[in-house]
Amino acid sequence: MDRLVYVAMSGAKEILRAQAANNHNLANASTTGFRADLSAFQTQSVIGAGLPSRAYATSDAVGWDRNSGSLEATGRDLDVAIKGPGWIAVQASDGSEAYTRAGNLRVEPTGILTTVTGNSVLGDSGPLSVPPSTSISIGGDGTVSVVPLGQTPKTVSSVGRIKLVNPPLQDLVRGNDGLFRLRAGGEAPADANVHVVAGTLESSNVNIAETMTNMIELARNYDLQVKAMHAAEDNAATSAKLLQTS
């Protein structure tokens, strides 16, 4: 009985972990530039006294989906999407350099160009600062140009270029803040081959239909594990009753 309870209990626990990862993806199905988490079940043997006759499943994160989301036109001057491989360099809350595909940018009252989550967008020499202007545009190479206040539309001034990088995907790891960093630390060099498309955003790469189906399947599997635990409890009660009457 104890073997059945242990296997069913561990199965239910790991299914809950997989469900949490799956629901996290579903919650970010509309998050700009989001990369879905990938998880998988693995079989583990229970090591202890005697032969390893018991096995249970564990749910582990195996990385993130490297496929790109679709590009959606917004017409907004400060919306940019990476065209092909590459990342936008931003400053994380701890001051380190991090990377994102979310290109819905904005200008803070202080003039700093940031992402919608408040991370400063990095240029060649630190966070990009935008002076008061009547219009802002971002070129395909990441160059930020403005028409200064009081000037005619023909007077365009470049204020810097967004740092665009393209490190090997296997060298990147995602942090708890959703930003990506180099696994070994440090900063990736700027890559002139990375380009952006203005007035466009990259959608999340979460497949909603697949994620919903997976959520239902995990819920059913959890119910099966709970039923197995109830069956073990009933078997134990029946066995105890038989011993009492013998």
N, C-alpha and C positions, 0 to 999 in steps of 0.2 A: 504493500500500500504506500509506503513512504517513497518508493521509487516513482510511482505514478504521480503522487502529489508534487514531488520535486520537479519532475519534468514538465508537468502542466503549469506549475507556478512560474517556473523560469520562462516557459513559452509565453505566458500571459504578460509577464514583465517586459520581455523583449519586444512583443508586439506593440505594447504601449509606447516604447521608445521609437519604433518604426512609425507609429501613427503620429507621434509628435513631429518627427521630421517631415512626414508627408503633409501634415496640416500647416507646417511652417511654409512649405512651398505653395500650398493653396492660398495662404494668407497674402503671399507676395506675387500672386498671379498678375496683378496690375502695377507692380512696382517697376519703375523705369530701370532698364539695364540689369534686372535681377537674374542671377544664375541659380538654377535649382540644385538643391542638395541631393546627392545620391547615397542611398543606403542599401545594404544587402544582408541577408541572413547567412550565417555560417554555423556549421555543426561543431560542437565541442564535446569531448568526452569528459565525464566526471571522474576525476582522479581521486582515489582514496583507497581504503583497505579492500583487498580483493581485486578481481578483474574489473577493468573499466567497461562494465556492461551498460552503463547509463550514458545517454547522450542528450544534449539539449541544444537549443538554437540561441545564437546571439545576434543582435542587430547592430551593425557597425557602419559608421559613415565611411564611404569609399571615395569621397571627393565631391566634385560638383560638375554639373552638365556644362560642357565647353561649347555647345552650340550657341549661335547668336540668335537673338530675338528678331522679330520683324521690324522694319523701319516704318515709322508712321509720321507723316507730314503734319506739322503743327502751324507753320507760318510764323512762329515766334522767333524774333531775332536772336535771343539768347538760348534757344534750344539747339543742341548739336548732337549728332550721333556719329560714332566711329564707323567708318566705312571699311568693313573687313576686320582683320585682326588688329589689336591695339587697345590701349587704355589711356584714360585721362589721369594725369598725376594731380593729387590733392594733398593737403596737409591734414593729417589725422589730429584728433584731440590732444594727443601726447606730443605733438610737434613733429612726428616722424612723417616720412613720405609714404603715401598709400595710393592705390589705384582703383578706379571705378569706371563703369561703362555708362553711368547715369549722367546724361548731359543736359539736364534741365537746370540751367544756371541762372543766377540773379546777381544784382549789384547791391551790396549792403549800403546803408546810409554813410558809412565811412569810406565808401568807394572801392572796397575789396570785392573782387569777383569770387563768388562762392557757389557751391552746389546747393540744392534745395534743402539738404540736411545740415547746412552751415559749415561745411569744410571748405577752406580757402583753396581756390584753384591755383596751381603752381605754374610759374613761367620759367624762363631761363635762369632767373636770379631770385627766386622766391615768389611769394604770393603776388598775384597780379592786382594792380590798383588801377581803377578807371576814373579819370577826372570827370567833373560835371560836363555833360554833353547833351546834345539834342537827339542823337541817334548812335546806336552801337551796332557793329556788324562783325561777324567772325568768318574768316576766310577758310578755305579748304585745308590749309596747312596749320590752322589754329591761330593765325594772326588776328588779334583783336584791334579793330579800328574804330575811331569815334569821330564825330563832327563836334568840335568844341562849342560850348555856349557862345553865342554872339557871332559865330562864323557862318558862312554860306555852306550849303550842302556840298559844294565843290571842294571845300577845305576839309580833307580827311587826314587824320593823324593816327599813326600806329602807336599803340601804348604797350605792346608786348605780344608774345606768342605763347599760347597754352603749351605746356610740356606734354607731349604725346610719346608714349613708350610702347614697346612691344617685346617684353621679356618672354622667354620660353614658358609655356603654360604650366609645365611640370615644376617650375621654380616658384610658382605662386601659391599662396595659402590664404584662405579667407579668415578674417578675424571676427570676433563677436560683434563688432560694429558694422559688419557687412562689407567692409573695405578689404581689398586684397593687398598683400605685401610680399616681398621677396622672402622665400623660406629661410634663406641664410642671412637675412637682414641687408641693410644697405639701400642704395638707390639705383634704379635702372637708368641707363642712358637714354637721352631723347633719340627718337627714331624719325628721321625725315620722311620715311616711307609711309608713316601712318597719317591718314587724312580723315577729316570730319565732313559731315554734310550739315549745313546750317538749316534752321527751320524744321528740324526733324528730330525725333526721339526714337531710341531703340526700346521695344517693349520687352517684358519679361519673357524668358524662354520656357516658362512652365506650361506644360500641356495640361489644360484644365480637365479635359475629358479623361485622360489617363490618370491624373491625380485623384479625381473623384472616384473612379473605378477602384483604384488602389485603396482608397479610404474605406469603401464598402467591403472590400475583400478582407482588409485587416480587421475590421469590426466583426465580421463573421468568424474569422479565425480566433479572435479573442473570446467570443462566445463559446467556441468549441473547447478552449482551454479551461474555461470556467466550468463547463459541464463535466469535463474530465475530473476536475477537483471534487465536484459534488459526487461523482460516481465513486471516487476513492473513499470519500467520507461514508457513503452508503455501504460500500463493501466492508469497511472497517467496523461499522455498527453491526452488520449482519454476522461478521466473523466473531465479534465479541459475544453476541447473543447465542451463537452456536456453542461457544466454549462454556458459557454459563449453564447451558442445559445438558451438556455432556457429562 
